[in-house]
Amino acid sequence: MDFTDHLQKFEYPFGTMYCHENYVIGILNPDVTVTKEIAIQMLADIDKHFGNGKIVFISNREFGNEVDPKVYKLVNPATMIGIAIVGTTQEQKTQAATEQSLYGGSFGYFNTLESAVLWAKSFTLDSNLLSASE
């Protein structure tokens, strides 16, 4: 997937995050576990970039990253209105199902980054239309 159309890029020792208009793509380095400290740093940068805007977070799990379940307590579902997990293995799908139970907003599992981006774009479009009509 082409990452040149992002609005802002955050590079960390543990991975990279690409901010687009209404969604974020997070790609972690191999064997990185998302800890509370990593999540706080990424969420602070998301907040800095988007403010109170509604976004979808796309987690590209091509390297089989794990997430500490406590991380989901840090997420504000009023602004992070959806989470998409991209993976290809049964283990990643099982982990995503566990994570889904920890998050109160919309949640999707996708086999490709492209399908997750399409979902994020349509979801945020629908959300923005709803917000405009309220």
HELIX and SHEET records of a PDB file:
HELIX    1   1 LYS A   36  PHE A   50  1                                  15    
HELIX    2   2 PRO A   69  LEU A   74  5                                   6    
HELIX    3   3 GLN A   90  GLN A  100  1                                  11    
HELIX    4   4 LEU A  113  SER A  133  1                                  21    
SHEET    1   A 6 GLN A   8  TYR A  12  0                                        
SHEET    2   A 6 GLY A  15  CYS A  19 -1                                        
SHEET    3   A 6 TYR A  23  LEU A  28 -1                                        
SHEET    4   A 6 ILE A  55  ASN A  60  1                                        
SHEET    5   A 6 MET A  80  VAL A  86  1                                        
SHEET    6   A 6 SER A 106  PHE A 110  1                                        
SHEET    1   B 2 THR A  33  VAL A  34  0                                        
SHEET    2   B 2 GLU A  66  VAL A  67  1                                        
END                                                                             
